[in-house]
């Protein structure tokens, strides 16, 4: 199998993550955020899964994704079922994982040109 370098530009890629920050491309973020292949939306008032509300789901759905990833911090923590139901009703995949796993999964899906959006909680 021949491997070639991906030379597409303009896609957001998670370059690093830690306990208190995320690095998307060359920018460092110290708050939660929504990221898609082409957009980054800081969510500075969101620090925990328990704070998720309907407007967070609406912001994710506005990107018209085929799959939504929720990175819940250092440990996987499931949101209230009503939050995930927003995506089920829209026929959109919804996966919950720790933020590190969400970052890695996001990068793979963006490289595959999938319409993915992630909400990453730091």
N, C-alpha and C positions, 0 to 999 in steps of 0.2 A: 504494500500500500504506500502510495506516495504522499508525503506530508508537505504542505506548503504553508508559508506564513500568511496569516490573515491580514491583509492590507487595507481592509475597509476602515474608514475613519468616521467619526461622529458618534460611535456607540459608547455609552457609559460602561465602564468596567470597574468593579470593586478591586482596588489594588491592595487594600489592607483593612483590617478591623481589629479592634481591641476592646478592652473593658469600657473605655470612655470615648472612643472615636471611630469614625469610618473614613477611609480614604477612597474617594471616587475619582478616577483619573488622577489628576494632580491636586485636587482640592481636599481639604480635611474638614470633616463635619463632626461636631461634638454634641449633636442632638439627633434624635430620631429623624428619619426622612423617608420619603417615597422616591423610588428611583425606577426609571424605565430605561430603555435603550437610548432615548433621546432627551429625557427630562429628569430634573432633580428638584424635589420640593421639600425643603426642611419642615419638620413638624416639631418645633422647640417645646411645645407644651405637652408632648406625649412622652411619658417616661416609663409607662408600665402597661401591660396588656389590659389590666382592669380599667384603664382610662379610655379604651377604644369606644368610639361612638359612631353613629350613623353617618356623620359627615366625613369620618375617616374612610368608611366604605365607599361613599359617594366619590371621594377624591381618587380612590383607586379605580373605580369603575369609569371615571372620566377618561382614563387612558385607553379604554376599549381593549383590555387585555384578553388573552385566551387562558391565561393562568396568573393567579395572584399568589405570591409568597409572603408569608408573615414571619419575620425573624423576631423572636420574642426576648432577646437578650442572651445572657450566658446560659440559660436553661430553657428548654422547651416548656411553654406554658400555654394552655389552650384558652382562647377567648370565650366569652359567652356565646352559646350556640346561635343566638340571633345575629351576631356579627357575621359568621360564616354563611348563614342562610341568605344574606344579601347576594352572595356569589352563586349559590345553588340556584336561586330563583332566576338569575341571569344566564345560567348555563355555562358558568365560568369555573374552571378548576381552582381549588383553594387548598394550599398546603401550609401547615404550621410546623416550624422547626426553630432551633436556636439560631441566633443571628449569624454565627459563623457558617453553619450549614446553608442558610438562606443566601449568604453572599456567594458561596461556591456554586450553588445551584443556579443562581441568577446569572453568573458569568457563563456557565455552560449553555444555558438556554438562550442568552443573547448571542453567543457565538453560533448557535444553530438558527439564528434569525427568527426565533419564536417571539410572539407578542407577550412578553412577561413584564409584570410590574411587581416590585417588592416594597413592602413596608418594613423597614429595618429599625428596630428599637435598640438603642444603645444603653 
